[in-house]
Amino acid sequence: MQVIGSVNVFKPFQSSVWRITIIFTSLVTLIIGALLFGMYRELILEQQHQVEIHLESERIHYQQLALTASRQAFAAQVRTADPKSILVVWQHDDQLEGALSFMPLDMPMLPETKEFPILSGGLEKLHLFTGGLVQTRYGPVLLASRTDQLATLIDKFISAAATAVVVTILLTLVGGYLFSKALLLRVVNYNRLSRLIEQGHYDTRFPISEHPDEFDMMATQFNRVLDTLQNNLDAVRGVTDNIAHDLRTPLSHIRIGLEQLASRSSDDVAESCAVLIEELEMCLATFNAMLSLTRIEEGQQQLELQSVSLSELCCDLEEMASAVAEMQEQQLSLQTGVDCVITGDKHLLFMALYNLIDNAMKYSGEGTDIRIEQEGAMIRISDNGPGIPDSDKDRVFGRLVRLDPSRHHTGTGLGLSMVKAILSRHQAQIELSDNHPGLQVTITFRA
């Protein structure tokens, strides 16, 4: 498995299915090899058996012929023997009768045999014979049967067997590779859908094929889990949104009453009312942010789509935040590269990116350097402050999560949740990483 960005790319040669294919191919090759070797052994033994039977038959024939025929008739029978069927050579009185002009050396007595070559006259082709001597009334007679044709047949069998083994291995490997690739396409698709779920698209479901298999059983179970998860999330969001909606109205009435009371009271009472109004403003801001976040996540808020230049958007962000950075003695710099124009809601994108810059200014501390970089479809916001621990980099995108336990800085804990929801609606990716020191936020849009 190779990792590119945040997407896993599976290779068939690295899959378990491919390893099973290799094991299966090895087993099939061993089985076929054993069968072919057994057939080869049987073919050799059968060849030897047939030669032995043939020679034994001819031995009996010529021994009986020598007992019943005259010397001249026996010689005539030897001379007329067809070498294609049986090679016969009779040695008597330092003379040879038959198909050969010489007697091969060291020939054993039948049933013992020996293989020897014979060069034919016409085409100068070498032939192989297997035979032995038989003792007759007229002297020793050489009986031999031609075996080079059977040897050629065995060679062809070996060649065909080797071809069959190679073809079997190739077909098995090709079939295994195609099967692995087809199977891994489903795994890659499941991985892609899992990434969507991880990004907050909880309505995503795994596909089920027409002919269910073990993958479909697993997908069905995961879909049930996702249904339960989505129902629980919807219930939690419904409760929090209902609470926020129900409390927003009475809190607004209390704020108005406090403002009226402050206008008719003494300075001390007015100051106390101002503090209470500020606290109510924070509560109302939190409730309004929760309701806005739900509308954005659920797609209830329509995007005002238009062409947005990322370079111009970064310039507007720098212009807006430079005054605040200067008040906190921070250095805010902007570096733009090749421009990229996307389609999106400029107001929401500005709000999301400014929230990131505001967090950098708020939590990095005084005297820090904050950089805004834009190159193509990528925007990077970095600082040299304390940063965020690795264990919290994913958690900070949750609702009402604040890493400041002392609540030293004001906030609702919904800023990064809003950022991620807005970027998800624009199909953009956000990644938090270390700036050594500090935090680096990288946003990548789809060009």
Buried (B, 14 or more C-beta within 10 A) or exposed (E): EEEEEEEBEBEBEEBEBBEEBEEBBEEBBEEBBEEBEEEBEEBEEEBBEEBBEBBBEBBEBBBEBBEEBEEEEBBEBBEEBEBEEBBBBBBBEEEBBBBBEEBBEEBEEBEEBBBBEBEEEEEEEEBBBBBBBBEBEBEBBBBBBBBBEBBEEBEEBEEEBEEEBEEBBEEBBEEBBEBBBEBBEBBBEBBEBBBEBEBBEBEBBBEEEEEEEEBBEEBBEBBEEBEEEBEEEEEEBEEBBEEBEEBBEEBEEBBEEBBEBBEEBEEEEBEBBEEBBEEBEEBBBBBBBBBBBBBBBEEEBEBEEEEBBBBBBBBBBBEBBBEBBEEBEBBBEBEBEEBBEBEBBBEBBBBBBBBBBBBBBBBBBEEBBBBBBBBBBBBBBBBBBBBBEEEEBEEBBEBEBBEEEEEEEEBBBBBBBBBBBBBBBBEBBBEBBBBEEBBBBBBBBEE
